[in-house]
Amino acid sequence: MHKTASKGTAIKELQRIFNFTFEESMSFGDFLNDVEMLKETYFSYAMDNAHPEIKQLARFHAPSNNEQGVMTVIKTQVLN
């Protein structure tokens, strides 16, 4: 893996390519490999079963992976 590769750099590249902003971005994380990604999105969600550091970092919280937390949040955001 390239030394600068991360989920965060991937999000930044997608934002550039598809011309959407930090404020228009959403991510979901549960473990420490998600730190960079969560920092690159305004709508950063920690899963209920996430590592404690991820829960502190994220702006929002989602139900656990076992409860389809990602889909629950996306459906709520799309329908509102």
Sine and cosine of phi, psi and omega as CSV:
sin_phi,cos_phi,sin_psi,cos_psi,sin_omega,cos_omega
0.00,0.00,0.64,-0.77,0.03,-1.00
-0.91,0.42,0.61,-0.79,-0.11,-0.99
-0.91,0.42,-0.36,0.93,0.03,-1.00
-0.99,-0.17,0.04,1.00,-0.02,-1.00
-0.96,0.27,0.68,-0.73,0.10,-1.00
-0.28,-0.96,0.20,-0.98,0.07,-1.00
-0.90,0.44,-0.53,0.85,0.03,-1.00
-0.91,0.40,-0.70,0.71,0.03,-1.00
-0.92,0.39,-0.54,0.84,0.06,-1.00
-0.90,0.43,-0.69,0.72,0.03,-1.00
-0.88,0.48,-0.72,0.70,0.01,-1.00
-0.86,0.51,-0.64,0.77,0.01,-1.00
-0.92,0.38,-0.66,0.76,0.06,-1.00
-0.90,0.43,-0.64,0.77,0.05,-1.00
-0.87,0.50,-0.66,0.75,0.00,-1.00
-0.92,0.38,-0.77,0.64,-0.07,-1.00
-0.89,0.46,-0.71,0.70,-0.09,-1.00
-0.99,-0.14,0.07,1.00,0.12,-0.99
0.83,0.56,0.80,0.59,0.16,-0.99
-0.82,-0.57,0.37,-0.93,-0.18,-0.98
-0.99,-0.17,0.16,-0.99,0.12,-0.99
-0.80,0.60,-0.70,0.71,-0.04,-1.00
-0.93,0.36,-0.32,0.95,0.00,-1.00
-0.99,-0.17,0.17,0.99,-0.11,-0.99
-0.95,-0.31,0.57,-0.82,0.00,-1.00
-0.74,-0.67,0.65,-0.76,0.08,-1.00
-0.58,-0.81,0.36,-0.93,-0.02,-1.00
-0.76,-0.64,0.73,-0.68,0.00,-1.00
-0.67,-0.74,0.38,-0.92,0.05,-1.00
-0.67,-0.74,-0.21,0.98,-0.02,-1.00
-0.63,-0.78,0.11,-0.99,-0.15,-0.99
-0.89,0.47,-0.37,0.93,0.05,-1.00
-0.96,0.29,-0.02,1.00,0.00,-1.00
-0.98,-0.21,-0.01,1.00,-0.08,-1.00
-0.83,0.56,-0.81,0.59,-0.06,-1.00
-0.87,0.49,-0.65,0.76,0.00,-1.00
-0.89,0.46,-0.73,0.69,-0.03,-1.00
-0.89,0.45,-0.54,0.84,0.02,-1.00
-0.94,0.33,-0.34,0.94,-0.06,-1.00
-0.99,-0.11,0.08,1.00,0.00,-1.00
-0.74,-0.67,0.69,-0.72,0.04,-1.00
-0.92,0.40,-0.72,0.70,-0.02,-1.00
-1.00,0.06,0.96,0.29,-0.01,-1.00
-1.00,-0.08,0.83,-0.55,-0.06,-1.00
-0.90,-0.43,0.72,-0.69,0.18,-0.98
-0.99,-0.17,0.74,-0.67,0.06,-1.00
-0.94,0.35,0.46,-0.89,-0.01,-1.00
-0.85,0.53,-0.50,0.87,-0.01,-1.00
-1.00,-0.10,0.33,0.94,-0.05,-1.00
-0.96,0.27,0.35,-0.94,0.13,-0.99
-0.85,0.53,0.59,-0.81,-0.03,-1.00
-0.81,0.58,-0.60,0.80,0.01,-1.00
-0.91,0.40,-0.57,0.82,0.04,-1.00
-0.93,0.37,-0.64,0.77,0.04,-1.00
-0.88,0.47,-0.57,0.82,0.03,-1.00
-0.96,0.29,-0.58,0.82,-0.07,-1.00
-0.97,0.24,-0.65,0.76,-0.11,-0.99
-0.93,0.36,0.54,-0.84,0.05,-1.00
-0.98,0.22,-0.48,0.87,-0.09,-1.00
-0.74,-0.67,0.23,-0.97,0.03,-1.00
-0.82,-0.58,0.53,-0.85,0.00,-1.00
-0.81,-0.59,0.40,-0.92,0.11,-0.99
-0.84,0.54,0.26,-0.97,-0.07,-1.00
-0.91,0.41,0.24,-0.97,0.08,-1.00
-0.85,0.53,-0.60,0.80,-0.02,-1.00
-0.93,0.37,-0.29,0.96,0.01,-1.00
-0.96,-0.29,0.33,0.94,-0.04,-1.00
0.81,0.59,0.72,0.69,-0.07,-1.00
-0.84,0.54,-0.65,0.76,-0.01,-1.00
-0.89,0.46,-0.77,0.64,-0.01,-1.00
-0.90,0.44,-0.60,0.80,0.03,-1.00
-0.87,0.50,-0.73,0.68,-0.02,-1.00
-0.92,0.39,-0.72,0.69,-0.02,-1.00
-0.87,0.50,-0.72,0.70,0.02,-1.00
-0.87,0.50,-0.68,0.74,0.02,-1.00
-0.88,0.47,-0.70,0.72,-0.02,-1.00
-0.93,0.38,-0.63,0.77,-0.03,-1.00
-0.95,0.32,-0.62,0.78,-0.06,-1.00
-0.99,0.16,-0.25,0.97,-0.01,-1.00
-0.99,-0.14,0.00,0.00,0.00,0.00
